[in-house]
Amino acid sequence: MEKKTKLQWLRSNLDGNGWLYILSLFGVAVYSIMQLTVPFVSREIVDVFLTSDDAAANMANRRDYFFFLIFAMVGLTLLRTTIVYLSAMGCEKVSQGALYKIRTYLFNKIEHQDMNFFNTYRTGDLMTRLTGDLDAIRHMIAWVLKSCIESIFLVGATSIYFFIMDWRLALAILALAPVMLWIIILFKNKVKLRHRDLREKFANLNTDAQENISGNRVVKAFAREDYEIEKFDKANVEYSTYSKKTAMTWLEYFPYVQIVAELMPIVLLVFGGILIINKQMTPGEFVAFSGLCWAIANPMRNMGGIVNEFQRFNAAAAKVMEIYYSEPKIVDKENAIELKERVQGKIEFKNVSFKYEDGKLPVLNDVSFTVNPGETVAIMGETGCGKTSLINLIPRFYEPTSGEVLIDGINVSDIKLHDLRCSIGLASQDVLLYSDSIDGNIAYGNLRLSLEEVMKYAKYSQAAEFIQKMPERYDTIIGERGVGLSGGQKQRISLARALAVAPPILILDDTTSAVDMETEKEIQHALKSLDFECTKLIIAQRISTTKACDKILVLKDGRIVEEGSHDELVAKGGYYCSLVKLQTGEEVVA
C-alpha cells in the first residue's frame, strides 16, 4: 500500500463523502465572504441616509431603497446563518463517517497482525490509537479544517474590500499581519514537540490503567492497592503536567497576539480619523472599516488554536497511520494451497531452528521429529527450553528461522492461514475466556454447534459436571477472562473449546496443570475415545499425562535430547527417568 501524506490519507478516508465535504467547505467560504454584507449595507445607510448633505431628502424620496437595505441585511443574515448551520452539519456527518471507517479498518488491521506485532505494541497504546487519536482526527475534519478555511476566506475577502474602499488605511491595518504570523510560527515550532510528548504520556496512562484493571486479582492477592494507586497517580500527574504545559504554551504567546490584535482598532482610529478630517474618507467607509476590523483580528487570534489542534492532529495521525500501513510478515503466499479435505494429521519438523526477532540466542536449534496421524506425543523439558515456541510454529504464529514444519507433507507456509488454523485445535497455557456464556465460549470456534454438541465436548473435557451446578448452566455468563472460575475450571472450558472444532490436530499446552489427578485421568480417557480422528501434541510436566503417550520428546536448550516411549526413556536413565523417580517418590540417583 502506497503511503500518503497525512492530509492525503485523511482525504482518502472521507467514507465516500468527499463531495459533501467539499460542498460543506465551499459553504464555509461563502459564509465567510458574506460576513462583508452587513458592513457594506451599514456603509450605504450611513453615507446615504445619515451623513449625506441630502440625507433628509434621500429618506423622503428613497424610502424604498432604505427598507430594501434593512430587509437585505436581515435576509442575508438569515441566509448566512442557514449556510453555516448546513456546512457545520455536513462537516460533522463526514467526520463521523470517516471516524467509523478508520476505526473499523484499524481494528481489522490489528486482528490480522502476527504475533510479532503484539509483542511490539502495548495494549494500552493500541487502545489510545483506537480512541483518543481517532478523536483528534475526527476533530480535524469537523472543526480544524473548517476553521482554517473560514479564517483564510474571511481575512482574504476583508482585505480585498479594505483595499477597494481605501488602500492607505488597508495597508496601515494589514501591516500588523506579518508580526502576528511570525508569533504563530514561533508557537507552532514549540507546541509540535509538546503534543508528541503529551500523546506518549496519554498512552502510558492508558497502559497502566489497562494492566492494573486486567491484573486486579494479583493486586489484591499481594495487597498492593496503595502501590498501584500511587503508580497510576504518578502517570496521571505526568500526563496532567504535560497537558497543562501544552495548554500553557499558547498562553505564553497569546499576550503578544492580543497586543497586535488590539493595535488594529487604534490604527483604524488614528489613520481613519485623519482621513475623515481631511475628507479623504466618508463616515460610512469608516463605519465599514470599524465593523470589519474584527474580521482581521479574530482569525489571527484563532490561528493559535487552529495551529494547536493541527499539531495535535499531526501527533495522533502519525500513530494511527503507523498501524494503518503496517503489514503482517506472516501472510498467505500468492499460490497458497487451499485445504479442501480434512488433513490426516501427520506433523513433521525438519531441522527447525528458531529465535525471536528481538532475541540474540536461538530458542530452537536443529529440531527434527515426526508425529504420525492419530498418535499422541508429549513434549517435556525444563522451563524455557522452547516447548511453547515449538508448538507455536505449527499454526504459523511464528516462522522458523531455518528448516521446515510440515503437515501431511506440505510446508505450513504453503497452506492458507485460515485453512491451516481451522485444522488445529489449540488450548494454550494462558487461558482466555470471554465475557460471554459458557455455551458461547465453548462454541467460539464453531458458532453453528447445537447445545447438545456443546454438552458433548464439555463431557470430553470433564467440564459438564461443574457446569450443571452453575446458576444458569450453559447460559451462565462468566466474567471477563473467566473471573469467578477456578484455574481448573477455566482449563476444562478451554479444552472443550479446542475440541469443539473437531480438529484433526489437537495441541494442548499444559492444559491440565490446574486440575486434580482424578479429573486428569478422566480427561485422558476421554481424549482416547473421541468420535473423530485426531493427532495430539501435548506439553506436560506430569508423568501421569505422558505415561500413556505413544511418544515423548524431551527438550533441553532448544534441542531434542531424548525421544521414545515411557518405558524406553525410563530404561535410558536420563532426564525423563529422573523426573519419573522424582514424581513417584523414589530417590534420584546422582
N, C-alpha and C positions, 0 to 999 in steps of 0.2 A: 504494500500500500504506500502510495506516494505521500510523504509528509508535507504538510502545508504550514503556512504561517498561521498565527493564532486567529487573525480575522478571516482568513480564507477558510480555515477549519470551522469557524463559527458560522460562516455563511453557508457552508455545505451541510450544516445540521439544523437548518431552519424548518425541518419537518415538512418540506413541500410547500411552505408558506412564504417563499421568497418574495413573490409579487405582492402579497398582502403587507409584508414588512416594508417593501419599497414604497407602496402606496401610503402606508402609515407615516413613514419618514417624510414623504412628499407633503403630507398633510401638516406635519410639524413645521416644514419650511414655509408653507403657505400661511399657516397661523402666525409664524414669526414675522413675516412680511406684513401681514395685516395689522400688526401692532402699530404700524405707522398711520393707520386710518384715523384714529381718534385725534392725535396731534394735528394731522392735516386739516380735519374738519374744524378743530378748535382754532387753528390759524385763520381759516376763512371767516369764521364767526367774529373773531376779534377784529380782523382787518376790515371787514365789510360792514358789520353791524354795531361795532362798539367804538373803535378808534378812528374810523374814517371821518373826513370832513362832512361826508354825505350820509353819515350813519343813520340819522333820523329819517331822511328821505328813503334810504335803502330799506329801512324797517317798514316804512309805509308802503313803498312801491314794490318791494321784492320779498314780501312776506312769504310767498310760496317757496322761494329759494331757502329762506331761513328754516321753515319747517322741514323742507327736504333734507337740509343738513342735519337737523336734530334727529329725524327718523332714520337717516342714513347711519348716523353714529350708533343709534340703538340697534338697528338691524345688523350692521356689520359686527357689532359686539356679540350679538346672539349667534351669528354665523360663525364667528371666530371661536366662541365657546363650544359650539357643536363640533367643529373640526378638531379641536384639541381633545375633546372627550372621545371621539371616534378613533383618533390617532393613538391615544393612550390605551384604549381597549384593544386596538389591533396589535400594538407592541406587546401588550400583556398576553394576548392569545398566542402570538408567535413564540414568546419566551417560554410559556408553559409547555407548548408543543415540543420545542427544542429540548427543554429540560427532560421531558418524558423520553424522547428519542435517545438522547445521550446516555441517560441513566440506564435505560434498557440495554443499549449497546454495550455499555461498560460492564454491566452485570453478566451478560452473555460472554463477553471477552474474558472476564475473570473466571467464569465457570469452565471455560475450555483451556485454561492455562495448565501447564505441567507443574510437577511438584517443586521444581527449582524456583518457580515464581513465588510459591507460597513460603518457601524457605527464605526468600529475599525480602518480601513485604510483610509488615506487621498488620495484624487485623485492624487495629485502631487507625492506622494510616489509610488503609483501603476504605474504611468507613468514612473517614474525613473526605476522601475524594468523591464518594458517592453522595455526600450530604452538603457540608459547608462549601466545598469547592464548586459544586454544581450550582449552589445558590448564588455564588459570586458571578458565575457565567450567566445565569438567568437575569440577574440584576443588570449585567452589561447590556443585554438585549432590550430589557424592558425600560431602563432608565438612562444608563450612561450614554449610549449612542444617541438616544432621542434628545437628551440634554445638550449633547455636543452639537448636533445639527441645529437645534433651536438657537444656541448661542452664536454659532457661525452666521446663520442667516439673519438673526436679529442685529448683530453688530454690522454685518455687511450692508444690509438694507438701510439701516440707520445712517451709516457713514455716507452712503451714496446720497441719501436725502439731505444730510447736512451739507454736503458739497454743492448740491443743487441750490439750496437756499442761500448759503454764504460760505465760500471756500475758506475765507480767512478765519472765521470762528471755528469751522470744522477742523482746520489744521491745528489751531490752538488747543482744542479739546483732545484730539486724537494724538497729539504729541506725547501724551502721558501713556499711551498704549504700549510702546516698546519697553518702558520701565516696568509696567505690570507683567509683560511677557517674560522679561528677564527674571523677575521674582518667582514666577511659576516654574520656569525651567530649573532654577536652584532647588525649589521644593520637590520637583519630580525626581531629580537625581538622588535626593536624600531619602525620600519616602519609599523608593523602589526596594532598597535592601531591607528596610524595616518590615515591609509587607511579606517578603520572603521569610524572614526570621519568625514573624508572627504566625505564619502558616505552619511552620515546623513545630512551634510551641503548641499550637492547637492540636496537631496530630499526636504529639507526645501526651497531651492531656487526655485525648480520646483513648489512646493505647493504655494508659494507666487505669482509666475507668473500666475499660473492657476486660483487662486482665484481672482486676480486682473483683469485679462482679462475677465473672465466669469461675474464678477460683475462690468463691466465698466459703466453701467448706474447709479449705486449707487454712484460710484466715481465721475462722472460728475455732478450728482444731488446735491452733497454736496461740489462740487468744491474742491475735496481732491486729485487732481492730484499730487501736490507737496508732500503731505504727503505720498502717495503711492510710488512715485519715491524715496523718502527718505527711506521708509521702504524696498523697493526692493534693493536699494543701500546698505543698512545695511547688508541684507542677502547676497548680491553679494560680499561685502567686506569680510564677514566671510568666504565664500566659497573660494574666491581668496587667503585670508590669509592662510587658511588650505591647499589649493592646493600648494602654494609656500612652506609652511612649510614641506609638504610631499615630494615635489621635492627636497628641500634643505637637506633633511635627508641623501640622498645618497651623496651629496656633502660634508657632514661632514666626511664621511668615505672614499670618493674617493681618497683624497691625500695619505692616508695610503696604499690603494690598489695600487695606481700608484707608490709609492715608492718601494713597494715589487716587482711590475712587472718590474720596471726599474733596479732593482738589478740583475735580471736574466742575461741580456747581460754582466753586469760587472763580475758576477760569471763565465760566459762562457769564457770571455776574459782572466781572471786571471788563472783559473784552466785549461782551454783548452790550453792557451799559454804555461803553464808549461808542460803539457803532450806532446805538439808538440816539445818543446825544448828538452825534454827527449826522443824524438822519440817513445813515447808510444801511439801516435795518428797520423793518416795521415792527411794531409791538407784537403783531400776530406771529411773525417769524421767531421773535424772541420766546413767545409762549410755546411754539412748536419745539424749539431747541430745549427749552426747560422741561417740557413734557416728555422728551425722548432722551434726556441726559442719562436717565436710569438704564436705558436700553444699551448703553455702552458700559456703564459702571457695574450693573448687576451680573451680566455674563462674565465679566472679568473676575468678580468676586466668586462666582460659581465655578470658575475654571479650576480653582484649587480642589473643590470637592470632586469635580469630574476627573482630574488627574489622579487624585487619591483612589477613587474607585477603579480607574483604569489600571493602576498598579496592582490593586487587589486582584483584579481580573487576570492580569499577567501572571501573578504568582500561582493562582488557582488553575488557570488554563494549562500552565506548564506541567503541573502534576497530573491533571486529568488526561492530557494528550500523551503523557508518558505511558499510561495504561492503555489508552485508546489505540496507540500504534504499536503496542508490544505484541509480539508473536511468540507462541509456544515453540519450543525446539522439538518437542516430541509430537509429531503430526503424521497423518497418513501420507504415504508415498503416492505419487501420481497414479501408479499402476498397482495400488494396494489390493490384496486379494479379499474378496467378499466371501465369508463363510456361509455357504448356503445350506450345509448339512451340519448336524451336531458333530463336534470333534470327538475323537476316540479318547483323548486324554493322555497321550504319550508326551512326556516332558524330557527335553534333553538340554544339558548345559555342556557346551564345548569350549574348553579353555577360556572360560569367562573371567575377566578381571574388571574391577570397578572401583572408582573413587568419586567422591562428591566434588562438585565444581570448586568449592571453597576449601577442599581438603588437600593436604600435601601427601599423605600416606594412603596407599590403596586399602580399601575395605575388603575387597575380594581379590584373590590372586590365583589365576590359572585353575579355576574350579571346573571340574568335569564330572558329570554323573548322568544317569538315565533313570527315569521313572516310567514303568510300563503302564498301559491302560488298566485301570482298576486296582492298582497297587496302592498301599498306604505306606508312605515314607515319612519318618520322623527326622527332624533336624535338631541337633543338640549342640551345646557349646557354652563356653563362658560368656558372661555379659560383654557385649561389644565386639564379639568375634565375627559379626557380619550376617547373622541369621535373618533378621528382618530385611536387611539390604538385599539379600539373595532372593527372597520371595517377591520383593518389590520390582524385580527385573522381569518377572513373568507377565504381569499385566502392563508392562512398559510404563510404570510410574517413573522409572529412570532408564537410561540407556547404558549398556555395558561399555566400558572404556575399550575393551577388546574382547574377541570371542563371539559366540553366538548362543542365543537362547531359542530353542525350537519347540513347537507344539505340533505333533503329528508330522514331524519332518519339515515344517515350514518355519522359517525365521519369524519371530513375533513382530519384527519391524516391517515385515512384508504383509502383515494382516491388518485390515481396517481396525482402528482402535475400538470402535463401537462393538464390532463383532467379537474381537478378542476379549474385551472386558465382560461382555454378556455371556461368555463361555466360562467365566471364572466366578465362583462364589468366594467371597473374602470376609472373614471375621477377624478384624485387626486387633492388635494389642490394646490400642486406645479406643475403647468402646464409645461411640457417639450415637445417642438416641435423640430423636426429635421430639419437640413439644406437640405430640400427636397421640392418638390412641395406640394401644398395644397392637391392635389389628393393623393400623396404618404403618407402624414401624416394622412389623414382620413382613408385610406385603409391599414394602418400599421399592423393592427391585422388580416387582410384578404386580401392578395395581389391579390386574384382572382376576386375581385369586379370590375364590369364594371363601366364606368364613370357615366352611368345612376343611378346605385345603390349608388355611392358616392354622387351624387347630391341629391338623396332622403334623405340620412341621414344628409346631410348639411341642408336640409329644416327642418327636425325634430329639429335640434339644432339652427335654425334661423340664420345659417351662410351663407345661399345661397345668400342673398341679397348683403352683402358686398363683397362676393367672386366674384360676377358678375361685380363688379366695379374695381376689381384688373386688372393690365395690361394684364395678360395672363390668367385670370380667374383661373381655377383649375390647370393649368400648371405653375402658378406663383411660383417661388422659394422663399421661405421665409428664412430669415436669421437664424443664429444659435439661438436656444432656442426661435424662433419666433420673433426675433428683427424686428421692423418695424410694428408690430401689437399691437393693444391696449390690455389691460388686458381682456376686454370683448370678443374681437375677438378670442384671444387665448383660452379662456374658451369654446367658442362655437365650435371651431375646436376640442378641446379635448373631448367635449361631443359627437360630431359627430363620432370621432374615437371610443369611447366606445360603441356607438350604432351600429356601422358598423359591429360588430361581432355578431349582433342579440343575445345578451346574455339572458339566462333565469334569470340571476340575474344581476341587474344593481346597482352599488354603486357610488354615487355622493358625493364627499367631498367638500361641499361649492362651487359647480361648477358654480353657477350663482351669486356669490357675486359681480362680477365686471360688470354685465350687468344692464341696466336700468329696471325699473319696468314693462314697457310695453313689452319689449323683454322677460323678465322673465315670464310674464303671457302667452305669446305665446308659450314659451318653455314648460311650464306646460301643456298647452292644447295639444301640440304635443305629449308629453310623455303619455298622456292618450289615444291617438289614434294610438299607434304603431301597425305595422302589424305583431307583434309577441308577444306571451305571455311573461311577464316579471315581476319579483318581484323587487321592487325598495326600496333601502335603501339610504336615503338622509340625509346628515349632512347639516344643515341650521341654520341661525340665523334670517331670515326674516319670520315674521308671514305670509306674502303673499305666501311663499313657503309651510309652514307647515299646513296652514288652511285647505287645501283640502285633506290632507293625511288621510289614514284610521286609522293610529295610530301614536301617538307622544310619544317618550321616552325622559325624562328629566334626564340627568346625573348630579351628583354632588359628587365630591371627589371619583370618580370611582364607584359610586352606582347609581342604578335607583331610583330616589326619586319620580317621577311622571310618570304615564303611562295612556294613554287614548286618545280619540279623542279631537279635538279642543274645542268643546262645553263642554265636560266633564272636561277638565283641566281648562277652564275658570271658570266653576262653582265651582271648588275646591279652587280657590283663592290663589294658590301657586306661584311658580317662573314663570310658564308659563303665568299665569294671569297678573302678574306684567309686564312681557315682552310685552304682548298684549297692556296693557294700555300705556306703555312707547312708543311703536311704533305707536300707533293710536293717541297719543297726549293727552290722558286722564291723570288726576293727579293720581299718585300712592298713595294709602292709606297705611300709615306706619303700 
